[in-house]
Amino acid sequence: MRLSEWCAELAPTEFILQAGRLYPHISLYMANFASAQLGAVLEKLGRVSERTFEIPLEADRFAGNDQGMFELFYRKTEAVTRLQEDIIAGLDPLRVGLREHDPVGRVLAAHRLVAPPVARANLDRHGYDEIGELFRPHITVARFQQRDQQVPSGPLPPAESFDEIYRTLALCVMGEHGTCVEVVETFELAPPVRDRQP
């Protein structure tokens, strides 16, 4: 969040991460669910968390994109990929339709018609494009109003200072820009076998 605040000092932003309002997160799946399905969604996520060990992730690099997003990317590992696959297998059957907009604001129904083949196939099958070869675990730190805003690397902390063991899975309400505006429920991932009590 401090890094996000620094981005806002650098140039005007669309959003920055804020305690209790816009939560830092790594998106694994984005989908619409009917209110009546909330219990089923929570049950599926609870089961996923019970069989998933905590995931160590190594931060790889910072990068901006042509949509003004400034992001911290993590190395894609078998463990985090398997977690995404497990979540999608459980939640995709409960999904309702296609989300209206993607995080950069494109209308998904129109964007899928011109999206690259892999992205289009993911949208058609799961309603979410960043799956499989397109999955790049990351935290969006901020979004700049000027879409081609450059961030100087000199003042940035080393990416590896964001290495972390991820222990919490959460269901969140998604806001504009792919932000997490409300945490609905959290689930603790299982500790490694060596940490378990006999």
C-alpha positions in Angstrom: 0.0 0.0 0.0 2.9 2.3 0.6 4.2 1.6 -2.9 0.7 2.4 -4.2 0.7 5.7 -2.4 4.1 6.5 -3.9 2.6 5.9 -7.3 0.0 8.5 -6.6 2.7 11.0 -5.7 4.5 10.2 -9.0 1.5 11.0 -11.3 -2.4 11.1 -11.2 -3.9 7.7 -10.6 -7.3 6.0 -11.2 -6.9 4.1 -8.0 -4.4 3.2 -5.3 -4.6 0.4 -2.7 -6.1 1.5 0.6 -6.6 -0.3 3.9 -10.2 -1.4 4.3 -11.2 -0.2 0.8 -9.1 -1.6 -2.0 -7.2 -4.7 -0.9 -3.9 -5.9 -2.4 -4.6 -9.3 -4.0 -3.6 -11.8 -6.6 -6.5 -12.6 -8.9 -7.0 -16.3 -9.6 -10.5 -16.2 -11.1 -13.1 -13.5 -11.8 -16.7 -14.4 -12.4 -20.3 -13.5 -11.7 -22.3 -15.6 -9.2 -26.0 -15.4 -8.3 -26.7 -14.5 -4.7 -28.4 -17.8 -4.2 -25.2 -19.6 -5.1 -23.1 -17.9 -2.4 -23.3 -20.8 0.0 -22.2 -23.2 -2.7 -19.3 -20.9 -3.7 -18.1 -20.7 -0.1 -18.3 -24.4 0.3 -16.2 -25.1 -2.8 -13.6 -22.6 -1.7 -13.5 -24.1 1.8 -12.8 -27.5 0.3 -10.1 -26.1 -2.0 -8.4 -24.4 1.0 -8.4 -27.6 3.0 -6.5 -29.5 0.4 -4.1 -26.7 -0.6 -0.9 -26.1 1.3 0.5 -22.6 1.9 2.1 -21.3 -1.3 5.6 -19.6 -1.3 5.8 -17.1 -4.1 8.9 -15.3 -5.3 8.4 -11.8 -6.7 10.0 -11.5 -10.1 9.7 -7.9 -11.4 7.7 -4.7 -11.6 6.1 -3.8 -15.0 3.5 -1.3 -16.4 1.2 -2.1 -19.3 -0.4 0.0 -22.0 -3.5 0.3 -19.9 -1.8 2.3 -17.1 -1.7 -0.7 -14.7 1.5 -0.8 -12.7 2.0 -4.4 -11.4 4.3 -6.6 -9.3 4.7 -10.0 -11.0 5.4 -13.3 -9.2 7.1 -16.3 -10.7 4.4 -18.8 -11.9 4.8 -22.0 -10.0 3.1 -25.4 -10.2 1.5 -24.8 -6.8 -0.2 -21.5 -7.7 -1.2 -22.9 -11.1 -2.7 -25.9 -9.5 -4.6 -23.7 -7.1 -6.1 -21.7 -9.9 -7.1 -24.8 -11.8 -8.7 -26.2 -8.6 -10.7 -23.0 -8.0 -11.9 -22.9 -11.6 -12.9 -26.6 -11.6 -15.1 -25.9 -8.5 -16.5 -22.5 -9.3 -16.9 -22.4 -13.1 -20.1 -24.6 -13.0 -21.6 -22.0 -10.6 -20.7 -19.0 -12.8 -23.5 -16.9 -14.4 -22.8 -15.5 -17.8 -19.9 -13.2 -18.7 -18.8 -10.2 -16.6 -19.7 -6.9 -18.2 -16.2 -5.4 -18.2 -12.7 -6.7 -17.8 -10.2 -4.9 -15.4 -9.1 -2.4 -18.0 -12.7 -1.4 -18.8 -13.3 -3.2 -22.1 -16.8 -4.6 -22.6 -16.1 -8.4 -22.5 -18.8 -9.4 -24.9 -17.2 -7.2 -27.6 -13.6 -7.8 -26.6 -13.9 -11.6 -26.9 -14.7 -11.2 -30.6 -11.3 -9.6 -31.2 -9.2 -11.2 -28.4 -6.3 -13.5 -29.4 -7.4 -17.1 -29.8 -6.2 -18.4 -26.4 -7.8 -15.5 -24.6 -11.1 -16.0 -26.5 -11.1 -19.7 -25.8 -10.6 -19.0 -22.1 -13.4 -16.4 -22.1 -15.7 -18.8 -24.0 -15.0 -21.7 -21.7 -14.6 -20.0 -18.3 -15.6 -16.4 -18.6 -12.1 -15.3 -17.6 -9.1 -14.9 -19.9 -6.0 -15.1 -17.6 -5.9 -18.9 -17.3 -3.3 -21.5 -18.3 -0.6 -19.9 -20.5 -2.1 -16.5 -19.9 -2.0 -16.8 -16.1 0.6 -14.4 -14.7 0.3 -14.1 -10.9 0.6 -10.4 -10.0 -0.6 -7.7 -7.7 -1.8 -4.5 -9.4 -0.3 -1.8 -7.4 -2.0 1.2 -9.0 -3.5 2.4 -12.3 -2.3 5.7 -13.8 -4.6 8.1 -15.6 -2.0 8.6 -18.2 -1.9 5.1 -19.7 1.7 5.2 -20.9 3.1 6.6 -17.6 6.6 5.3 -16.9 7.7 4.4 -13.4 11.4 5.0 -12.6 13.1 1.9 -11.4 15.6 3.7 -9.2 13.3 4.4 -6.3 11.5 1.1 -6.4 12.3 -1.5 -3.7 13.8 -4.8 -4.9 11.0 -7.0 -6.3 12.3 -9.9 -4.1 11.4 -7.8 -1.0 7.8 -8.8 -1.8 8.6 -12.6 -1.6 5.9 -14.1 0.6 4.2 -17.3 1.8 0.6 -16.9 0.8 -1.7 -18.4 3.4 -5.1 -17.0 2.7 -7.7 -17.6 0.0 -10.5 -15.1 -0.3 -13.8 -14.5 -2.0 -14.0 -10.8 -2.8 -16.4 -8.4 -4.4 -14.8 -7.0 -7.5 -14.9 -3.3 -8.3 -13.9 -1.2 -11.2 -10.3 -1.8 -12.6 -10.4 -5.4 -11.2 -10.0 -4.1 -7.7 -11.1 -6.0 -4.6 -13.5 -3.7 -2.8 -14.9 -6.1 -0.2 -13.7 -9.3 1.4 -16.7 -11.7 1.6 -15.0 -14.6 3.2 -11.4 -15.8 3.9 -10.0 -19.3 4.1 -6.7 -20.3 5.5 -4.6 -22.6 3.4 -3.3 -25.8 5.0 0.1 -25.5 6.8 2.9 -27.6 5.4 3.0 -31.2 6.7 6.0 -30.5 9.0 4.0 -27.8 10.8 1.0 -30.0 11.6 0.4 -31.3 15.1 0.5 -35.1 15.6 
